[in-house]
Amino acid sequence: MLLGEIFELVQLVFVVAFTVFLANCVDYDILFANKFVNHTDSSKVTLPDAFLPVDVCSARIRDSVLVIFILIISGVFWLHRLVKFIYNICCYWEIRSFYINALKMSMTDLPYFTWQEVQGRIIEIQKEHQICIHKKELTELDIYHRILRFKNYMVAMVNKSLLPVRFHLPLLGDTVFYTRGLKYNFELIFFWGPGSLFENEWSLKPEYKRGGNRLELADRLSSRILWIGIANLLLCPVILIWQILYAFFSYTEVIKREPGSLGARCWSLYGRFYLRHFNELDHELMSRLSKGYKASSKYMNCFMSPLLTVVAKNVAFFAGSILAVLIALTIYDEDVLAVEHVLSSITLLGICVTVCRSFIPDKHMVFCPEQLLKVILAHIHYMPDHWQGNAHRYETRDEFAQLFQYKAVFILEELLSPVITPFILIFCLRRKSLEIIDFFRNFTVDVVGVGDTCSFAQMDVRQHGHPAWMSAGKTEASIYQQAEDGKTELSLMHFAITNPHWQPPRESTHFISLLKEKVHREAATGQQGIIAENSAFTSTHSLQSDSEPRSLIANLLMGPPSLASLHLGREGSINPVSIGVSEGASALRSLSPVSTSLHLRGSYPSARLPRPDHPAVVAGRAMAGSGTDARTISSGSSAWEGQLTSMVLSEYASTEMSIHALYMHEMHKQQSRGEVSRHTWHRQESDESSESVNEDMEAARTFPRSSTFPTTSHQAGAAQHSGSQRRYGGTSDPVSGSFRAQRPPRMPMGGWSEENQMSRHHDPVPEEGSEDELPPHIHKVT
């Protein structure tokens, strides 16, 4: 982490200095042989001959106002990064000391420890040393909240369509624009910038916990967004130049070496937030999305245009013919390369052929979009309802492309970001200032020992469950309080499977128990149940070619209700010969050896694995004998064996979650049949509750409200949520309004009260970069 920041500082200096040098210190007439150079000897012109003298170069730099301005702005930014770097050195040293002295992990052995082992040791030393003085024991959820406090807020705002990242353009239609620059500005405004909503890294400012001054706070936030937008607009030329130069230095060599890399796909930044569970660490998210990458690429490749394929084949033929002649001539006589534009022609023709071939589909590929989409769902866990049964339509493909975009589109969006971001802030985000104020007040909960966190991250089915996602009868949430697309339920299952020793709240435990019973009944009766009605499960051997996915989930979708042998595939994935959902439920116990977790796996029927000497079975027996989660220990005679065991067990847990995700989606499909589902793709900007707001506005036009602010005429004040956490809700004057009979009432999240501020322990300053390129924001637990 420290070395990465050092190279970032050096990289910034290099880009600025090298660019200024190229613009002011090179005589391009000599470099392009347009000017004669008189040498005293007979030697040829060399590269240093094109460099201007130092005094001439310095004079050109001093006379250029634009260059001086760029150097000043770059210098200020570099000094800012340097100060942060020095500050982070102290934080990194404290983190290093904490790992060595408290967790007893040396730096040489640290790469061999899993996250579960680190987390387990933190929980153990809390019992002995009370590193958190406000509570006796820490839970896995407390640690996740400390690390993912701000990211959970961002996931919730994307889930509730609060951030202005979706737009309807005249020619392009529905478009998603969410870049690293826009994300940086959102975090600057909400979390850590000057005048942000948080007074420190764990506490929301007290004034934002009250409902009485919400209009004043909204005006203040709107003004702050305006000034930040204007600052972005003024700095747009400098940022744009930096983006262009950085992209040029980063991708030019890659494009020359691998022209098809621009046609490759990657998960978009919006897709990562839309598909992210609450309380999911970066490495957990990337591992899950990486497993679905291959199937996603195959799905997108199913939509090759026949017309484009014919054109690409012919263009590739003509370009390849010319390229072949030039290559043959250079082989015959290398002096051909000295002819002007021959080398550049060979390079451009090679790029053209490579790009054309990327538009020509594999002739052995089988068109199976529905099955591929099911396999994708098993890994990404989230999908709009209307995609099921419509995987073959271009509309579905275009919507999925918003999550899984071309690398070229990603680069283009980043280049356009400095120009578009100021307008999004000024004209789109400002209009949502009142809704943002209400969101942070209504969905903030104070957890003892952790601080203020997003209430959605509590994964409380009662507070934020959705009736259409198996939460009917267990949730009291209004439409405003419900998480969309099953985010609460799926996040709860994911966290419970990833952390089997975690004890969820009573309502969540009841939800997990009911889900477990449903799966148990499917396994006991040996029937396909609800999922058998889907036509996608009628084929037995439809996923057999190498061009289609072969995994437990793929065969689970297609197999009959007979459980055959299980074995590990070449890539470590679990490949049954054929398996049905009912037997998939039976296999859950074996698939995840952490079967001693009573709240999840107590009643699953056992299923046989084919070889008793299989490493996963041996690890499961060892775990069962010791009563300890095998994922929290290195059960091997060496670090490599421990890592291998952890990898196998992690694969089993991932497969178990995939089965649960498929099962929950099929149950949701049955419950939502005949109803208009509300999901991200056709949900209104401010959620469905805006309808009632319009009705309330008719009744009380003089009372300003955001389109997602819930008020009722009979609720106000404070309500305490358990002994260890407190929710902040807004209070307001009674407002009468006519609510629709079938819609549940909108209830405030409760009142607010202030706690004594705990002593602050500084954390590393968050970096202004993407989640992929920079280390995650580290929160210490000391």
WOBEL-V676117 format. One record per backbone hydrogen bond with DSSP energy under -0.5 kcal/mol. CO is the residue of the C=O (numbers start at 0). NH is the residue of the N-H. E is the energy in kcal/mol with one decimal. If there is no record, write none. Layout:
# WOBEL-V676117
CO_NH_E + CO_NH_E
This chain:
# WOBEL-V676117
0_4_-1.7 + 1_5_-1.9 + 2_6_-2.2 + 3_7_-1.6 + 4_8_-1.9 + 5_9_-2.2 + 6_10_-2.8 + 7_11_-2.1 + 8_12_-1.9 + 9_13_-2.6 + 10_14_-2.5 + 11_15_-2.1 + 12_16_-2.7 + 13_17_-2.9 + 14_18_-1.9 + 15_19_-2.3 + 16_20_-2.3 + 17_21_-2.4 + 18_22_-1.9 + 19_23_-1.7 + 20_24_-2.5 + 24_51_-1.9 + 25_27_-1.0 + 26_30_-1.7 + 27_31_-2.3 + 28_33_-3.4 + 28_34_-1.2 + 29_32_-1.2 + 35_37_-0.5 + 36_38_-0.9 + 45_48_-0.9 + 46_49_-1.9 + 47_50_-1.4 + 49_26_-3.8 + 52_56_-2.6 + 53_57_-2.7 + 54_58_-2.0 + 55_59_-2.1 + 56_60_-1.8 + 57_61_-2.3 + 58_62_-1.8 + 59_63_-0.6 + 60_63_-0.8 + 62_64_-0.7 + 63_67_-1.9 + 64_68_-2.4 + 65_69_-2.4 + 66_70_-2.4 + 67_71_-2.2 + 68_72_-2.5 + 69_73_-2.6 + 70_74_-2.3 + 71_75_-2.5 + 72_76_-2.3 + 73_77_-2.6 + 74_78_-2.4 + 75_79_-2.1 + 76_80_-2.3 + 77_81_-2.1 + 78_82_-2.4 + 79_83_-2.0 + 80_84_-2.2 + 81_85_-2.5 + 82_86_-2.3 + 83_87_-2.7 + 84_88_-1.6 + 85_89_-1.1 + 86_90_-1.4 + 87_91_-3.2 + 88_92_-2.1 + 89_93_-1.9 + 90_94_-2.3 + 91_95_-2.6 + 92_96_-2.5 + 93_97_-2.2 + 94_98_-2.3 + 95_99_-2.1 + 96_100_-3.1 + 96_101_-0.6 + 97_101_-1.3 + 97_102_-2.1 + 98_104_-2.9 + 103_105_-0.5 + 105_109_-1.3 + 108_111_-1.7 + 109_112_-1.7 + 113_117_-1.9 + 114_118_-2.8 + 115_119_-2.3 + 116_120_-2.0 + 117_121_-1.9 + 118_122_-2.0 + 119_123_-1.8 + 120_124_-2.6 + 121_125_-1.4 + 122_126_-1.0 + 123_126_-0.5 + 123_127_-0.9 + 124_128_-3.4 + 125_129_-1.4 + 130_132_-0.6 + 131_134_-0.9 + 138_142_-1.6 + 139_143_-2.2 + 140_144_-2.4 + 141_145_-1.9 + 142_146_-1.7 + 143_147_-2.9 + 147_151_-2.4 + 148_152_-1.1 + 149_153_-2.0 + 150_154_-2.5 + 151_155_-2.2 + 152_156_-2.4 + 153_157_-2.2 + 154_158_-2.3 + 155_159_-2.2 + 156_161_-3.0 + 156_162_-0.8 + 157_160_-1.3 + 162_164_-1.8 + 164_176_-2.7 + 166_168_-0.7 + 166_174_-3.6 + 168_172_-1.9 + 172_168_-2.8 + 174_166_-3.2 + 178_182_-2.5 + 179_183_-2.5 + 180_184_-1.8 + 181_185_-2.2 + 182_186_-2.4 + 183_187_-2.2 + 184_188_-2.2 + 185_189_-2.5 + 186_190_-2.3 + 186_191_-1.5 + 186_192_-0.6 + 187_192_-1.2 + 188_196_-0.5 + 189_196_-0.9 + 189_197_-0.6 + 192_195_-1.8 + 196_204_-2.4 + 201_451_-2.9 + 202_198_-1.6 + 202_199_-1.1 + 204_207_-1.4 + 205_208_-1.7 + 206_209_-0.9 + 210_213_-0.9 + 212_216_-2.3 + 213_217_-2.2 + 214_218_-2.2 + 215_219_-2.2 + 216_220_-2.7 + 217_221_-2.6 + 218_222_-2.3 + 219_223_-2.1 + 220_224_-2.6 + 221_225_-2.1 + 222_226_-2.3 + 223_227_-2.3 + 224_228_-2.5 + 225_229_-2.4 + 226_230_-2.4 + 227_231_-2.2 + 228_232_-2.0 + 229_233_-2.5 + 230_234_-2.2 + 232_235_-0.6 + 234_238_-2.6 + 235_239_-2.9 + 236_240_-2.3 + 237_241_-2.3 + 238_242_-2.7 + 239_243_-2.4 + 240_244_-2.6 + 241_245_-2.9 + 242_246_-2.4 + 243_247_-2.4 + 244_248_-2.8 + 245_249_-1.8 + 246_250_-2.6 + 247_251_-1.5 + 250_254_-2.8 + 251_255_-2.2 + 252_256_-2.2 + 253_257_-3.5 + 257_260_-2.2 + 258_261_-1.1 + 259_262_-0.9 + 260_263_-0.9 + 261_407_-1.6 + 263_406_-3.0 + 265_404_-1.2 + 267_271_-1.9 + 268_272_-1.3 + 269_273_-2.7 + 270_274_-2.5 + 276_279_-0.8 + 278_280_-0.5 + 280_284_-2.4 + 281_285_-2.7 + 282_286_-1.7 + 283_287_-1.8 + 284_288_-2.7 + 285_289_-2.3 + 286_290_-1.4 + 287_291_-0.9 + 289_292_-1.0 + 289_293_-0.6 + 291_295_-1.9 + 292_296_-2.5 + 293_297_-2.1 + 294_298_-2.2 + 295_299_-2.3 + 296_300_-1.9 + 297_301_-0.6 + 298_301_-1.0 + 299_302_-1.2 + 300_303_-0.7 + 304_308_-2.4 + 305_309_-2.1 + 306_310_-2.1 + 307_311_-2.7 + 308_312_-2.4 + 309_313_-1.9 + 310_314_-2.6 + 311_315_-2.7 + 312_316_-1.8 + 313_317_-2.4 + 314_318_-2.7 + 315_319_-2.3 + 316_320_-2.0 + 317_321_-2.0 + 318_322_-2.3 + 319_323_-2.4 + 320_324_-1.9 + 321_325_-2.2 + 322_326_-2.5 + 323_327_-2.3 + 324_328_-2.3 + 325_329_-2.2 + 326_330_-1.9 + 327_331_-2.0 + 328_332_-2.7 + 332_335_-1.7 + 333_336_-1.5 + 334_337_-1.3 + 335_338_-1.3 + 338_341_-1.6 + 338_342_-0.5 + 340_344_-1.7 + 341_345_-2.3 + 342_346_-2.1 + 343_347_-2.6 + 344_348_-2.6 + 345_349_-2.1 + 346_350_-2.1 + 347_351_-2.4 + 348_352_-2.4 + 349_353_-2.1 + 350_354_-2.6 + 351_355_-2.3 + 352_356_-2.1 + 353_357_-1.1 + 354_358_-0.5 + 355_358_-1.4 + 356_359_-1.2 + 358_360_-0.7 + 361_364_-1.7 + 365_367_-0.9 + 367_371_-2.1 + 368_372_-2.6 + 369_373_-1.8 + 370_374_-2.1 + 371_375_-2.5 + 372_376_-2.4 + 373_377_-1.8 + 374_378_-0.7 + 375_378_-1.2 + 375_379_-2.8 + 376_380_-2.2 + 383_386_-1.5 + 384_387_-1.1 + 386_389_-2.2 + 389_392_-1.6 + 392_396_-1.8 + 393_397_-2.6 + 394_398_-1.9 + 395_399_-2.5 + 396_400_-1.8 + 397_401_-0.6 + 398_401_-0.8 + 398_402_-0.5 + 399_402_-1.1 + 399_403_-2.2 + 402_267_-2.5 + 404_265_-2.7 + 405_409_-2.0 + 406_410_-2.3 + 407_411_-2.4 + 408_412_-2.6 + 409_413_-2.0 + 410_414_-1.9 + 411_415_-2.0 + 412_416_-1.3 + 413_417_-0.5 + 415_418_-1.0 + 415_419_-2.2 + 416_420_-2.8 + 419_422_-0.5 + 419_423_-1.9 + 420_424_-2.3 + 421_425_-2.4 + 422_426_-2.6 + 423_427_-1.6 + 423_428_-2.5 + 424_429_-1.1 + 428_431_-1.3 + 429_432_-1.6 + 431_435_-2.5 + 432_436_-2.2 + 433_437_-2.2 + 434_438_-2.4 + 435_439_-2.3 + 436_440_-1.7 + 437_441_-2.9 + 438_442_-2.3 + 440_443_-0.8 + 442_454_-1.9 + 443_727_-2.4 + 444_446_-0.7 + 444_452_-2.8 + 445_725_-1.7 + 446_449_-2.1 + 446_450_-3.1 + 450_446_-2.6 + 452_444_-2.8 + 453_456_-1.1 + 454_457_-1.4 + 455_458_-1.8 + 458_460_-0.8 + 459_463_-2.6 + 460_464_-1.9 + 461_475_-2.9 + 463_482_-1.9 + 465_468_-2.3 + 465_470_-1.0 + 466_469_-0.5 + 466_471_-0.8 + 470_473_-2.1 + 470_474_-0.9 + 477_481_-1.4 + 482_485_-0.6 + 483_486_-1.5 + 485_489_-2.7 + 486_490_-2.0 + 487_491_-2.2 + 488_492_-2.2 + 489_493_-2.5 + 490_494_-2.6 + 491_495_-2.4 + 492_496_-2.2 + 493_497_-2.4 + 494_498_-2.3 + 498_501_-1.8 + 501_503_-0.7 + 504_508_-2.8 + 505_509_-2.2 + 506_510_-2.1 + 507_511_-2.5 + 508_512_-2.4 + 509_513_-2.4 + 510_514_-2.3 + 511_515_-2.5 + 512_516_-2.3 + 513_517_-2.3 + 514_518_-2.3 + 515_519_-2.4 + 516_520_-2.5 + 517_521_-2.1 + 518_522_-2.2 + 519_523_-2.7 + 520_524_-2.5 + 521_525_-1.2 + 521_526_-0.7 + 527_530_-0.8 + 528_531_-0.6 + 529_532_-1.5 + 530_533_-1.6 + 533_536_-1.6 + 534_537_-1.4 + 541_543_-0.6 + 544_547_-1.6 + 550_554_-2.3 + 551_555_-2.3 + 552_556_-2.0 + 553_557_-1.0 + 554_558_-2.8 + 554_578_-0.7 + 561_563_-0.7 + 564_576_-1.5 + 565_609_-0.6 + 566_574_-2.9 + 568_571_-1.4 + 572_568_-4.1 + 572_574_-0.6 + 573_551_-0.9 + 573_575_-0.6 + 574_566_-0.6 + 577_563_-1.9 + 578_558_-0.7 + 579_583_-2.3 + 580_584_-2.2 + 581_585_-1.3 + 582_586_-2.2 + 583_587_-0.6 + 584_587_-0.9 + 585_588_-0.7 + 586_590_-3.2 + 587_591_-1.5 + 590_592_-0.6 + 592_594_-2.5 + 593_596_-1.2 + 595_597_-0.9 + 596_599_-1.3 + 596_600_-2.6 + 597_601_-0.8 + 600_603_-0.7 + 609_611_-0.5 + 610_613_-1.8 + 613_617_-2.5 + 614_618_-2.7 + 615_619_-2.2 + 616_620_-2.5 + 617_621_-2.5 + 618_622_-2.4 + 619_623_-2.6 + 620_624_-2.4 + 621_625_-1.6 + 622_626_-2.0 + 622_627_-0.9 + 628_631_-1.7 + 629_632_-1.0 + 632_634_-1.0 + 633_635_-1.9 + 637_641_-2.1 + 638_642_-2.3 + 639_643_-2.4 + 640_644_-2.5 + 641_645_-2.3 + 642_646_-2.4 + 643_647_-2.3 + 644_648_-2.5 + 645_649_-2.3 + 646_650_-2.0 + 647_651_-1.9 + 648_652_-2.4 + 649_653_-2.5 + 650_654_-2.2 + 651_655_-2.3 + 652_656_-2.2 + 653_657_-2.0 + 654_658_-2.2 + 655_659_-2.1 + 656_660_-2.7 + 657_661_-2.3 + 658_662_-2.5 + 659_663_-2.9 + 660_664_-2.1 + 661_665_-2.2 + 662_666_-2.4 + 663_667_-2.5 + 664_668_-2.4 + 665_669_-1.9 + 666_670_-2.4 + 667_671_-2.3 + 669_672_-0.7 + 671_674_-2.4 + 674_676_-0.8 + 676_678_-0.6 + 677_484_-0.6 + 678_681_-0.8 + 678_682_-0.7 + 679_682_-0.6 + 683_686_-1.6 + 686_689_-1.5 + 687_690_-1.8 + 688_692_-1.5 + 689_693_-2.0 + 690_694_-1.6 + 691_695_-2.7 + 692_696_-2.7 + 693_697_-1.5 + 694_698_-1.3 + 695_699_-2.4 + 699_702_-1.3 + 701_703_-0.8 + 705_708_-1.5 + 707_709_-0.7 + 711_714_-0.8 + 718_726_-0.5 + 719_721_-0.8 + 720_724_-0.7 + 723_447_-3.1 + 724_720_-0.5 + 725_445_-3.9 + 726_728_-0.6 + 727_443_-0.6 + 736_738_-0.7 + 739_742_-0.9 + 744_746_-0.6 + 759_761_-0.5 + 766_768_-1.3 + 769_773_-1.4 + 777_779_-0.5
